[in-house]
Amino acid sequence: MLPSGLDSDLPWGASLSTENRRVLIVGASIAGPALAYWLHRHGFTPTVLERAPGLRPGGYKVDIRGAAIDVVEWMGLKPVLAGLETDMQFMSFVNSAGKRVASVPADLFMGRGEADLEVMRGDLSRVLYDATRAEVEYIFGDSLQALEQTASGVDVTLQNTGARTFDLVVGADGLHSATREFAFGEESRFVKQLGHAVSIGSVPNHLRLDRWELIYSRPGRTVNLYSTGKDADAKALFLFTADELDYDRRDLAQQRKILRTRFTGAGWETDRLLDGIDQAEDFYFDTVSQVELATYSAGRVSLVGDAAYCPSFASGQGSSLALVGAYVLAGELKAAGGEHTKAFARYEQLMRPYAEKNLQLGRDNLGRMVAKSGLQSWLGAVMLKVLPRLPGKDAMIAKLTRPIHDAARAITLEEYR
């Protein structure tokens, strides 16, 4: 199936190559370096393009679950990632006075199994980069400006490097993918806002949190504060309802103003955290959105990770989808001998049910992350407090966390090695 507006008799559909070894990957966060790793291992020649001058630091903690654990284990990276685990111990709901009204072990709250890993996004990105930088060409501080598909390749124009030709191009450049816009069309056709916005950044750890996470809830607003060590900075996350939020993604001052408008005077430590995030070098702000595509590829261009099937941060599965998608896409290109039409179709066939399951998980989770009323917020804290003491609690906890584990394992991985 081709995206709306693309015809099957375009030049890039006229012939098939069994080579297609030169692959441009746009984006060097998680999916990009992971794809580069597997492509190089399978005999392809990947080049990774990143508009930032270097690896992007910061970000929130991310989970590696289910099938993604298999992928990092096959990459030989599980031991190093295990050494970078956040080791979060507890999560507490706090009231406006700062009292911890309910506390539970962090793994229980997040539904993590024994094999799952939780690391900081920046650490995961660095590990993947370190595993590939010696064999893979990385171009930092440059961006895709134009893309034209031909019968034999893809001609790209880079802002600083100029014109180059590749056999295939893969967009691994996130929710606001430039690659997707060039090859598929306007972002508004594919990115669906879920009625919320999120901001996160590093702030001083003035509460001296040590592997502890605090959640403060008000109707329509949630503040999350955590630190992986008392001597480290903390991460402050602000989540709030926002229907069809319109803002300039490059105007940080405007984004900070929106955040202050929604949270100033909300109570607890909120105003102090707003002051802290104003100074954060890793300040991030965006709508909570998902990507829904009719197809993951258009001719010689394909998409992976958030660019193709962003489940939103509410799913907790974005990094796992990126790792698994990179493994499957590279493996199918190997299995098809580089014949991209066959490989891209098989990649989508395998990934779509898994991606859809995790998109649904994100939508379901979001409704529980921001209370609609004071009563819902209070009931959530009470439930968290009494659950560990209830008869049959293990069965109840297993039932509550089953959707997470089912989504994380909703794919059977081929062994392309």
VENVENKA-V832951 format. One record per residue. N is the residue number from 1. RES is the residue in three letters. SS is DSSP state (2 for helix, 1 for strand, 0 for the rest). Layout:
n=N res=RES ss=SS
n=N res=RES ss=SS
//
This chain:
n=1 res=MET ss=0
n=2 res=LEU ss=0
n=3 res=PRO ss=0
n=4 res=SER ss=0
n=5 res=GLY ss=0
n=6 res=LEU ss=0
n=7 res=ASP ss=0
n=8 res=SER ss=0
n=9 res=ASP ss=0
n=10 res=LEU ss=0
n=11 res=PRO ss=2
n=12 res=TRP ss=2
n=13 res=GLY ss=2
n=14 res=ALA ss=0
n=15 res=SER ss=0
n=16 res=LEU ss=0
n=17 res=SER ss=0
n=18 res=THR ss=0
n=19 res=GLU ss=0
n=20 res=ASN ss=0
n=21 res=ARG ss=0
n=22 res=ARG ss=1
n=23 res=VAL ss=1
n=24 res=LEU ss=1
n=25 res=ILE ss=1
n=26 res=VAL ss=1
n=27 res=GLY ss=0
n=28 res=ALA ss=0
n=29 res=SER ss=0
n=30 res=ILE ss=0
n=31 res=ALA ss=2
n=32 res=GLY ss=2
n=33 res=PRO ss=2
n=34 res=ALA ss=2
n=35 res=LEU ss=2
n=36 res=ALA ss=2
n=37 res=TYR ss=2
n=38 res=TRP ss=2
n=39 res=LEU ss=2
n=40 res=HIS ss=2
n=41 res=ARG ss=2
n=42 res=HIS ss=0
n=43 res=GLY ss=0
n=44 res=PHE ss=0
n=45 res=THR ss=1
n=46 res=PRO ss=1
n=47 res=THR ss=1
n=48 res=VAL ss=1
n=49 res=LEU ss=1
n=50 res=GLU ss=1
n=51 res=ARG ss=0
n=52 res=ALA ss=0
n=53 res=PRO ss=0
n=54 res=GLY ss=0
n=55 res=LEU ss=0
n=56 res=ARG ss=0
n=57 res=PRO ss=0
n=58 res=GLY ss=0
n=59 res=GLY ss=0
n=60 res=TYR ss=0
n=61 res=LYS ss=1
n=62 res=VAL ss=1
n=63 res=ASP ss=1
n=64 res=ILE ss=1
n=65 res=ARG ss=0
n=66 res=GLY ss=0
n=67 res=ALA ss=2
n=68 res=ALA ss=2
n=69 res=ILE ss=2
n=70 res=ASP ss=2
n=71 res=VAL ss=2
n=72 res=VAL ss=2
n=73 res=GLU ss=2
n=74 res=TRP ss=2
n=75 res=MET ss=0
n=76 res=GLY ss=0
n=77 res=LEU ss=0
n=78 res=LYS ss=2
n=79 res=PRO ss=2
n=80 res=VAL ss=2
n=81 res=LEU ss=2
n=82 res=ALA ss=2
n=83 res=GLY ss=0
n=84 res=LEU ss=0
n=85 res=GLU ss=0
n=86 res=THR ss=0
n=87 res=ASP ss=0
n=88 res=MET ss=0
n=89 res=GLN ss=0
n=90 res=PHE ss=1
n=91 res=MET ss=1
n=92 res=SER ss=1
n=93 res=PHE ss=1
n=94 res=VAL ss=1
n=95 res=ASN ss=0
n=96 res=SER ss=0
n=97 res=ALA ss=0
n=98 res=GLY ss=0
n=99 res=LYS ss=0
n=100 res=ARG ss=1
n=101 res=VAL ss=1
n=102 res=ALA ss=1
n=103 res=SER ss=1
n=104 res=VAL ss=1
n=105 res=PRO ss=1
n=106 res=ALA ss=2
n=107 res=ASP ss=2
n=108 res=LEU ss=2
n=109 res=PHE ss=2
n=110 res=MET ss=2
n=111 res=GLY ss=0
n=112 res=ARG ss=0
n=113 res=GLY ss=0
n=114 res=GLU ss=0
n=115 res=ALA ss=0
n=116 res=ASP ss=0
n=117 res=LEU ss=1
n=118 res=GLU ss=1
n=119 res=VAL ss=1
n=120 res=MET ss=1
n=121 res=ARG ss=2
n=122 res=GLY ss=2
n=123 res=ASP ss=2
n=124 res=LEU ss=2
n=125 res=SER ss=2
n=126 res=ARG ss=2
n=127 res=VAL ss=2
n=128 res=LEU ss=2
n=129 res=TYR ss=2
n=130 res=ASP ss=2
n=131 res=ALA ss=0
n=132 res=THR ss=0
n=133 res=ARG ss=0
n=134 res=ALA ss=0
n=135 res=GLU ss=0
n=136 res=VAL ss=0
n=137 res=GLU ss=1
n=138 res=TYR ss=1
n=139 res=ILE ss=1
n=140 res=PHE ss=1
n=141 res=GLY ss=0
n=142 res=ASP ss=0
n=143 res=SER ss=0
n=144 res=LEU ss=1
n=145 res=GLN ss=1
n=146 res=ALA ss=1
n=147 res=LEU ss=1
n=148 res=GLU ss=1
n=149 res=GLN ss=1
n=150 res=THR ss=0
n=151 res=ALA ss=0
n=152 res=SER ss=0
n=153 res=GLY ss=0
n=154 res=VAL ss=1
n=155 res=ASP ss=1
n=156 res=VAL ss=1
n=157 res=THR ss=1
n=158 res=LEU ss=1
n=159 res=GLN ss=0
n=160 res=ASN ss=0
n=161 res=THR ss=0
n=162 res=GLY ss=1
n=163 res=ALA ss=1
n=164 res=ARG ss=1
n=165 res=THR ss=1
n=166 res=PHE ss=1
n=167 res=ASP ss=0
n=168 res=LEU ss=1
n=169 res=VAL ss=1
n=170 res=VAL ss=1
n=171 res=GLY ss=1
n=172 res=ALA ss=0
n=173 res=ASP ss=0
n=174 res=GLY ss=0
n=175 res=LEU ss=0
n=176 res=HIS ss=0
n=177 res=SER ss=0
n=178 res=ALA ss=2
n=179 res=THR ss=2
n=180 res=ARG ss=2
n=181 res=GLU ss=2
n=182 res=PHE ss=2
n=183 res=ALA ss=2
n=184 res=PHE ss=0
n=185 res=GLY ss=0
n=186 res=GLU ss=0
n=187 res=GLU ss=2
n=188 res=SER ss=2
n=189 res=ARG ss=2
n=190 res=PHE ss=0
n=191 res=VAL ss=1
n=192 res=LYS ss=1
n=193 res=GLN ss=1
n=194 res=LEU ss=1
n=195 res=GLY ss=1
n=196 res=HIS ss=1
n=197 res=ALA ss=1
n=198 res=VAL ss=1
n=199 res=SER ss=1
n=200 res=ILE ss=1
n=201 res=GLY ss=1
n=202 res=SER ss=1
n=203 res=VAL ss=1
n=204 res=PRO ss=0
n=205 res=ASN ss=0
n=206 res=HIS ss=0
n=207 res=LEU ss=0
n=208 res=ARG ss=0
n=209 res=LEU ss=0
n=210 res=ASP ss=0
n=211 res=ARG ss=0
n=212 res=TRP ss=1
n=213 res=GLU ss=1
n=214 res=LEU ss=1
n=215 res=ILE ss=1
n=216 res=TYR ss=1
n=217 res=SER ss=1
n=218 res=ARG ss=1
n=219 res=PRO ss=0
n=220 res=GLY ss=0
n=221 res=ARG ss=1
n=222 res=THR ss=1
n=223 res=VAL ss=1
n=224 res=ASN ss=1
n=225 res=LEU ss=1
n=226 res=TYR ss=1
n=227 res=SER ss=1
n=228 res=THR ss=0
n=229 res=GLY ss=0
n=230 res=LYS ss=0
n=231 res=ASP ss=0
n=232 res=ALA ss=0
n=233 res=ASP ss=0
n=234 res=ALA ss=1
n=235 res=LYS ss=1
n=236 res=ALA ss=1
n=237 res=LEU ss=1
n=238 res=PHE ss=1
n=239 res=LEU ss=1
n=240 res=PHE ss=1
n=241 res=THR ss=1
n=242 res=ALA ss=0
n=243 res=ASP ss=0
n=244 res=GLU ss=0
n=245 res=LEU ss=0
n=246 res=ASP ss=0
n=247 res=TYR ss=0
n=248 res=ASP ss=0
n=249 res=ARG ss=0
n=250 res=ARG ss=0
n=251 res=ASP ss=0
n=252 res=LEU ss=2
n=253 res=ALA ss=2
n=254 res=GLN ss=2
n=255 res=GLN ss=2
n=256 res=ARG ss=2
n=257 res=LYS ss=2
n=258 res=ILE ss=2
n=259 res=LEU ss=2
n=260 res=ARG ss=2
n=261 res=THR ss=2
n=262 res=ARG ss=2
n=263 res=PHE ss=2
n=264 res=THR ss=0
n=265 res=GLY ss=0
n=266 res=ALA ss=0
n=267 res=GLY ss=0
n=268 res=TRP ss=0
n=269 res=GLU ss=0
n=270 res=THR ss=2
n=271 res=ASP ss=2
n=272 res=ARG ss=2
n=273 res=LEU ss=2
n=274 res=LEU ss=2
n=275 res=ASP ss=2
n=276 res=GLY ss=2
n=277 res=ILE ss=2
n=278 res=ASP ss=2
n=279 res=GLN ss=0
n=280 res=ALA ss=0
n=281 res=GLU ss=0
n=282 res=ASP ss=0
n=283 res=PHE ss=0
n=284 res=TYR ss=1
n=285 res=PHE ss=1
n=286 res=ASP ss=1
n=287 res=THR ss=1
n=288 res=VAL ss=1
n=289 res=SER ss=1
n=290 res=GLN ss=1
n=291 res=VAL ss=1
n=292 res=GLU ss=0
n=293 res=LEU ss=0
n=294 res=ALA ss=0
n=295 res=THR ss=0
n=296 res=TYR ss=0
n=297 res=SER ss=1
n=298 res=ALA ss=1
n=299 res=GLY ss=0
n=300 res=ARG ss=0
n=301 res=VAL ss=1
n=302 res=SER ss=1
n=303 res=LEU ss=1
n=304 res=VAL ss=0
n=305 res=GLY ss=0
n=306 res=ASP ss=2
n=307 res=ALA ss=2
n=308 res=ALA ss=2
n=309 res=TYR ss=2
n=310 res=CYS ss=0
n=311 res=PRO ss=0
n=312 res=SER ss=0
n=313 res=PHE ss=2
n=314 res=ALA ss=2
n=315 res=SER ss=2
n=316 res=GLY ss=0
n=317 res=GLN ss=0
n=318 res=GLY ss=2
n=319 res=SER ss=2
n=320 res=SER ss=2
n=321 res=LEU ss=2
n=322 res=ALA ss=2
n=323 res=LEU ss=2
n=324 res=VAL ss=2
n=325 res=GLY ss=2
n=326 res=ALA ss=2
n=327 res=TYR ss=2
n=328 res=VAL ss=2
n=329 res=LEU ss=2
n=330 res=ALA ss=2
n=331 res=GLY ss=2
n=332 res=GLU ss=2
n=333 res=LEU ss=2
n=334 res=LYS ss=2
n=335 res=ALA ss=2
n=336 res=ALA ss=0
n=337 res=GLY ss=0
n=338 res=GLY ss=0
n=339 res=GLU ss=0
n=340 res=HIS ss=2
n=341 res=THR ss=2
n=342 res=LYS ss=2
n=343 res=ALA ss=2
n=344 res=PHE ss=2
n=345 res=ALA ss=2
n=346 res=ARG ss=2
n=347 res=TYR ss=2
n=348 res=GLU ss=2
n=349 res=GLN ss=2
n=350 res=LEU ss=2
n=351 res=MET ss=2
n=352 res=ARG ss=2
n=353 res=PRO ss=2
n=354 res=TYR ss=2
n=355 res=ALA ss=2
n=356 res=GLU ss=2
n=357 res=LYS ss=2
n=358 res=ASN ss=2
n=359 res=LEU ss=2
n=360 res=GLN ss=2
n=361 res=LEU ss=2
n=362 res=GLY ss=2
n=363 res=ARG ss=2
n=364 res=ASP ss=2
n=365 res=ASN ss=2
n=366 res=LEU ss=2
n=367 res=GLY ss=2
n=368 res=ARG ss=2
n=369 res=MET ss=2
n=370 res=VAL ss=0
n=371 res=ALA ss=0
n=372 res=LYS ss=0
n=373 res=SER ss=0
n=374 res=GLY ss=2
n=375 res=LEU ss=2
n=376 res=GLN ss=2
n=377 res=SER ss=2
n=378 res=TRP ss=2
n=379 res=LEU ss=2
n=380 res=GLY ss=2
n=381 res=ALA ss=2
n=382 res=VAL ss=2
n=383 res=MET ss=2
n=384 res=LEU ss=2
n=385 res=LYS ss=2
n=386 res=VAL ss=2
n=387 res=LEU ss=2
n=388 res=PRO ss=0
n=389 res=ARG ss=0
n=390 res=LEU ss=0
n=391 res=PRO ss=0
n=392 res=GLY ss=0
n=393 res=LYS ss=2
n=394 res=ASP ss=2
n=395 res=ALA ss=2
n=396 res=MET ss=2
n=397 res=ILE ss=2
n=398 res=ALA ss=2
n=399 res=LYS ss=2
n=400 res=LEU ss=2
n=401 res=THR ss=2
n=402 res=ARG ss=2
n=403 res=PRO ss=2
n=404 res=ILE ss=2
n=405 res=HIS ss=2
n=406 res=ASP ss=2
n=407 res=ALA ss=2
n=408 res=ALA ss=2
n=409 res=ARG ss=0
n=410 res=ALA ss=0
n=411 res=ILE ss=0
n=412 res=THR ss=0
n=413 res=LEU ss=0
n=414 res=GLU ss=0
n=415 res=GLU ss=0
n=416 res=TYR ss=0
n=417 res=ARG ss=0
//
